[in-house]
Amino acid sequence: MIRVQLPYHLQTLARVGREVELPVEAEPTIGSVLEALEAAYPMLRGTVRDQVSERRRDFIRFFACGQDWSLEAYETPLPEAVVAGREPFRIVGAMAGG
């Protein structure tokens, strides 16, 4: 099981708490986690990534083990701590401006 933490607006849309657990059948990668998330919570399709191009939406970031994984390829394997469930995969709604 992969633990995924969601930002508040996605929690509200999916009607879940801060963290969800997802079974990932394939190799645990960024892409397989996003596919499992969209399969478990269809109302989130198109919110984290574009449905056609599958590119990450602007102002959405991915973090694992305290590092930004937003620019990594979707085929990139996740760290062992995330795969083992010790650390969550975080989806963060970034803010702009300043």
ZIZI-V920296 format. One line per field, one symbol per residue. ss: DSSP state (H for helix, E for strand, - for the rest). phi: phi as a letter, one per 30 degrees, with the letter a starting at -180 (. if undefined). burial: # if it has 24 or more other C-alpha atoms within 12 Angstrom, else .. A space follows every 50 residues. Layout:
ss=???
phi=???
burial=???
This chain:
ss=-EEEE--HHHHHHH----EEEE------EHHHHHHHHHHH-HHH----E- -----E---EEEEE--EE--------E--HHHH-----EEEEE-----
phi=.cdbccdeddddddhbddbbcbdcddedbeddddddddddbedceiccbd dddidedeicbcbbhibdcdcddddddddeddddidbdccccddccjl
burial=#######..##..#....####.#...###########..#..######. .....#...#####....##.......##..##.#.#######.....
